């Protein structure tokens, strides 16, 4: 039986490459349309992080650089700015219908490629994966709730 320390170490070894694979799949499908940072902005907005300065902090960029990237997304019709009634210096960012459709299309393509990988597993491995994902969801969702 694995200890909590062993499991924590294994998670730290497996999760980052897993996320890198998913990001790589999504970026490779969007590389003609967007830069990597722009795609990451769409992903942030899709997940509900819709304040430019917060996205800039997560991505490790300046607010000026973030503003330029967002300008490009607005110009291309992927994102719209909505004035914040509480603070005129900050805007809420929303995906336009075009941006939402584009992001979902790219995500679906990556999901289909991941589906091919999962199809190569046997039934018992798929069952193990399903149980493991349920545990990860419980673990990380409860951790995120404790932060808020």
C-alpha positions as CSV (number, residue, x, y, z in Angstrom):
1,X,0.0,0.0,0.0
2,X,1.3,3.5,-0.9
3,X,1.7,6.1,1.8
4,X,0.3,9.6,1.5
5,X,3.9,10.8,0.8
6,X,4.3,8.3,-2.0
7,X,1.0,9.3,-3.6
8,X,1.8,13.0,-3.3
9,X,5.1,12.4,-5.0
10,X,3.5,10.4,-7.8
11,X,0.8,13.1,-8.4
12,X,3.6,15.7,-8.7
13,X,5.3,13.5,-11.2
14,X,2.2,12.7,-13.3
15,X,-0.1,15.7,-13.3
16,X,2.3,18.3,-14.9
17,X,3.2,16.1,-17.9
18,X,-0.5,15.2,-18.3
19,X,-1.5,18.8,-18.4
20,X,1.4,19.6,-20.8
21,X,0.1,16.9,-23.1
22,X,-3.4,18.3,-23.0
23,X,-2.1,21.9,-23.5
24,X,0.1,20.8,-26.4
25,X,-2.8,19.1,-28.1
26,X,-5.0,22.1,-27.8
27,X,-2.3,24.5,-28.9
28,X,-1.3,22.4,-31.9
29,X,-4.9,22.6,-33.1
30,X,-5.0,26.4,-32.6
31,X,-1.5,27.3,-33.8
32,X,-2.7,28.9,-37.0
33,X,-5.3,31.1,-35.4
34,X,-3.7,32.2,-32.1
35,X,-0.5,32.6,-30.2
36,X,0.0,30.4,-27.2
37,X,-0.6,33.2,-24.7
38,X,-3.8,34.3,-26.5
39,X,-5.1,30.7,-26.4
40,X,-4.3,30.6,-22.7
41,X,-6.4,33.8,-22.3
42,X,-9.3,32.2,-24.0
43,X,-9.0,29.2,-21.7
44,X,-8.9,31.4,-18.6
45,X,-12.0,33.3,-19.7
46,X,-13.7,30.0,-20.5
47,X,-13.0,28.8,-17.0
48,X,-14.5,31.9,-15.5
49,X,-11.4,34.0,-14.8
50,X,-12.5,37.1,-16.7
51,X,-10.5,40.0,-15.2
52,X,-7.4,41.0,-17.3
53,X,-5.2,41.8,-14.3
54,X,-5.9,38.4,-12.7
55,X,-5.2,36.6,-16.0
56,X,-1.9,38.6,-16.3
57,X,-0.9,37.5,-12.8
58,X,-1.6,33.8,-13.6
59,X,0.3,34.0,-16.9
60,X,3.2,36.0,-15.4
61,X,2.9,39.0,-17.8
62,X,2.5,42.7,-17.4
63,X,-0.9,44.3,-17.6
64,X,0.3,46.3,-20.6
65,X,1.3,43.1,-22.4
66,X,-2.0,41.5,-21.4
67,X,-3.9,44.4,-22.7
68,X,-2.2,44.1,-26.1
69,X,-3.0,40.4,-26.3
70,X,-6.6,41.1,-25.4
71,X,-6.8,43.8,-28.0
72,X,-5.8,41.2,-30.6
73,X,-8.5,38.9,-29.4
74,X,-11.1,41.7,-29.4
75,X,-10.1,42.7,-32.9
76,X,-10.4,39.1,-34.1
77,X,-13.9,38.8,-32.6
78,X,-13.0,36.2,-29.9
79,X,-13.4,38.3,-26.8
80,X,-15.4,41.3,-25.8
81,X,-14.8,43.8,-22.9
82,X,-17.6,44.7,-20.6
83,X,-17.2,47.7,-18.3
84,X,-17.1,46.9,-14.6
85,X,-19.7,49.1,-12.9
86,X,-17.7,49.1,-9.6
87,X,-14.3,50.0,-11.0
88,X,-14.0,51.8,-14.4
89,X,-10.3,50.9,-14.7
90,X,-11.2,47.1,-14.9
91,X,-13.1,45.3,-17.5
92,X,-14.8,42.0,-17.4
93,X,-13.8,39.8,-20.4
94,X,-16.3,37.5,-22.1
95,X,-15.9,35.1,-25.0
96,X,-18.0,36.1,-27.9
97,X,-20.0,33.4,-29.6
98,X,-17.2,33.1,-32.1
99,X,-14.6,32.8,-29.3
100,X,-16.7,30.2,-27.4
101,X,-17.3,28.1,-30.5
102,X,-13.6,28.3,-31.5
103,X,-12.4,27.3,-28.0
104,X,-14.9,24.5,-27.7
105,X,-13.9,23.2,-31.2
106,X,-10.2,23.1,-30.2
107,X,-11.0,21.5,-26.8
108,X,-13.1,18.8,-28.6
109,X,-10.3,18.0,-31.0
110,X,-7.9,17.5,-28.0
111,X,-10.6,15.4,-26.3
112,X,-10.9,13.2,-29.4
113,X,-7.1,12.6,-29.4
114,X,-7.2,11.8,-25.7
115,X,-10.1,9.4,-26.4
116,X,-7.9,7.6,-28.8
117,X,-5.3,7.1,-26.1
118,X,-7.9,5.9,-23.6
119,X,-9.3,3.5,-26.1
120,X,-6.0,1.7,-26.2
121,X,-6.5,0.7,-22.5
122,X,-8.2,-2.5,-21.4
123,X,-11.5,-2.5,-19.6
124,X,-10.0,-2.9,-16.1
125,X,-7.5,0.0,-16.8
126,X,-10.4,2.2,-17.9
127,X,-12.3,1.3,-14.7
128,X,-9.2,2.1,-12.7
129,X,-8.8,5.4,-14.5
130,X,-12.5,6.3,-13.8
131,X,-12.1,5.5,-10.1
132,X,-8.8,7.5,-10.0
133,X,-10.3,10.5,-11.7
134,X,-13.2,10.5,-9.3
135,X,-10.7,10.6,-6.4
136,X,-8.7,13.4,-8.0
137,X,-11.9,15.4,-8.6
138,X,-12.8,15.0,-4.9
139,X,-9.3,15.8,-3.8
140,X,-8.8,18.9,-5.9
141,X,-12.3,20.3,-5.7
142,X,-12.2,20.1,-1.9
143,X,-8.8,21.8,-1.9
144,X,-10.0,24.6,-4.1
145,X,-13.1,25.1,-2.0
146,X,-10.9,25.4,1.1
147,X,-8.9,28.1,-0.6
148,X,-12.1,30.2,-1.1
